[in-house]
């Protein structure tokens, strides 16, 4: 995956920097293979985006970020809309009272375990629900496998 494709709020590790005119500058600010990067936020139109590298916040254009090949870390908190089918723990809900209450009726609250099905529906203790892409993006999750690893420490 390219850094430009990483979801907001995710943590990635650099695999490779593709050569371009800007590559030496990227290396100079610490973007090297093996380095962790946190995707902080995006400008309103999506370009540029802000990233945290070590203790620095940097801004990269999408064209620059697309030169950086990364792997998404399993313990990353990501929007459910970016998740692959599997089991997750809800870490947060980014919305107001109305959406929180609606999701609560479906059994989706912070700390609950949910399953994202292959057809993008969500299974909770109360059943299987078609939530829609917009609301999926408001639910921040972490893989339940990553949560178990964190419990072992």
Phi, psi and omega per residue, in radians:
X1 nan 2.583 3.081
X2 -1.560 2.628 3.122
X3 -1.005 -0.584 3.132
X4 -1.136 -0.327 -3.127
X5 -1.711 -0.150 -3.097
X6 -1.176 2.375 -3.119
X7 -1.189 2.616 3.067
X8 -1.033 2.369 3.135
X9 1.583 -0.080 -3.111
X10 -1.579 2.819 3.074
X11 -2.039 2.300 -3.091
X12 -2.260 2.862 3.035
X13 -2.145 2.382 -3.088
X14 -1.257 2.260 3.047
X15 -1.707 -0.755 -2.952
X16 -2.775 2.502 2.994
X17 -1.920 2.117 3.074
X18 -1.363 2.454 -3.064
X19 -1.250 2.342 3.060
X20 -2.807 3.112 -3.121
X21 -1.075 -0.583 -3.085
X22 -1.460 -0.247 -3.040
X23 -0.936 -0.772 3.107
X24 -1.045 -0.615 3.108
X25 -1.202 -0.648 3.098
X26 -1.115 -0.740 3.090
X27 -1.091 -0.693 -3.111
X28 -1.108 -0.538 3.118
X29 -1.566 0.065 3.012
X30 1.820 0.123 3.128
X31 -1.505 1.718 -3.081
X32 -2.337 2.759 3.069
X33 -0.949 2.351 3.140
X34 1.649 -0.197 -3.116
X35 -1.456 2.418 3.091
X36 -1.505 2.453 3.110
X37 -2.278 2.365 3.079
X38 -1.836 2.232 3.135
X39 -1.478 1.887 -2.998
X40 -1.412 -1.103 -3.119
X41 -2.861 3.035 -3.078
X42 -2.174 2.596 3.021
X43 -1.136 2.800 -3.090
X44 -0.910 -0.631 3.128
X45 -1.644 0.113 3.066
X46 1.601 -0.100 -3.106
X47 -2.546 2.129 0.093
X48 -1.474 3.122 3.047
X49 -2.134 2.729 -3.141
X50 -1.852 2.447 -3.113
X51 -2.319 2.610 3.047
X52 -1.867 2.081 3.102
X53 -2.091 2.063 -3.000
X54 0.978 -2.105 3.120
X55 -1.896 0.333 -3.107
X56 -1.905 2.438 2.981
X57 -1.727 2.163 3.137
X58 -2.131 2.778 3.096
X59 -2.070 2.248 3.119
X60 -2.231 2.450 2.992
X61 -1.221 2.751 3.118
X62 -1.028 -0.658 3.141
X63 -1.117 -0.605 3.105
X64 -1.307 -0.767 -3.124
X65 -1.157 -0.448 -3.135
X66 -1.273 -0.183 3.077
X67 -1.402 -0.218 -3.026
X68 -1.823 2.024 3.087
X69 -1.516 2.300 -3.078
X70 -2.373 2.848 2.974
X71 -2.031 2.368 3.085
X72 -1.299 2.234 3.117
X73 -1.322 2.466 -3.046
X74 -1.085 -0.556 -3.093
X75 -1.455 0.125 3.138
X76 -1.156 2.438 2.976
X77 -1.550 2.115 -3.081
X78 -2.296 2.772 3.015
X79 -1.136 2.492 -3.115
X80 -1.069 -0.436 3.118
X81 -1.150 -0.397 3.121
X82 -1.646 -0.143 -3.033
X83 -1.334 2.668 3.015
X84 -1.588 2.762 -3.135
X85 -0.945 2.406 -3.134
X86 2.757 -2.996 -3.116
X87 -1.664 2.421 -3.093
X88 -2.427 2.788 3.004
X89 -1.924 2.272 3.130
X90 -1.298 2.140 3.140
X91 -1.765 -0.411 -3.137
X92 -2.983 2.775 3.062
X93 -2.204 2.069 -3.091
X94 -1.663 1.462 -3.125
X95 -3.027 3.035 -3.116
X96 -1.475 -2.934 -3.065
X97 -1.023 -0.730 -3.079
X98 -1.085 -0.857 -3.124
X99 -1.204 -0.650 3.111
X100 -1.085 -0.747 -3.138
X101 -1.163 -0.733 3.134
X102 -1.083 -0.812 3.133
X103 -1.158 -0.614 3.112
X104 -1.077 -0.654 3.095
X105 -1.108 -0.476 3.107
X106 -1.521 -0.078 -3.126
X107 1.579 0.337 -3.135
X108 -1.916 1.799 3.074
X109 -2.358 2.905 3.128
X110 -1.027 2.302 3.122
X111 1.634 -0.167 -3.127
X112 -1.462 2.714 3.107
X113 -1.686 2.284 3.121
X114 -2.299 2.824 3.085
X115 -2.144 2.202 3.045
X116 -1.577 2.118 -3.108
X117 -1.521 2.897 -3.088
X118 -1.117 -0.423 3.125
X119 -1.605 0.283 3.102
X120 1.231 0.208 3.014
X121 -1.505 2.833 -3.067
X122 -2.053 2.280 3.088
X123 -1.793 2.238 3.075
X124 -2.185 -3.084 3.101
X125 -1.131 -0.379 -3.123
X126 -1.625 -0.026 3.102
X127 2.374 -2.855 3.139
X128 -1.885 2.284 -3.016
X129 -2.265 2.441 3.017
X130 -1.677 1.833 -2.996
X131 -1.600 -0.599 -3.084
X132 1.705 2.596 -3.031
X133 -1.073 -0.709 -3.115
X134 -1.048 -0.772 3.141
X135 -1.317 -0.546 3.062
X136 -1.038 -0.638 -3.108
X137 -1.239 -0.272 3.117
X138 -1.501 -0.189 -3.094
X139 -1.753 2.020 3.105
X140 -1.624 2.279 -3.068
X141 -2.327 2.847 2.978
X142 -2.273 2.550 3.138
X143 -1.019 2.396 3.121
X144 -1.151 -0.459 3.074
X145 -1.158 -0.701 3.111
X146 -1.177 -0.628 3.125
X147 -1.119 -0.717 3.121
X148 -1.123 -0.706 3.105
X149 -1.084 -0.723 3.124
X150 -1.120 -0.561 3.112
X151 -1.232 -0.479 -3.102
X152 -1.281 -0.366 -3.041
X153 -1.264 nan nan
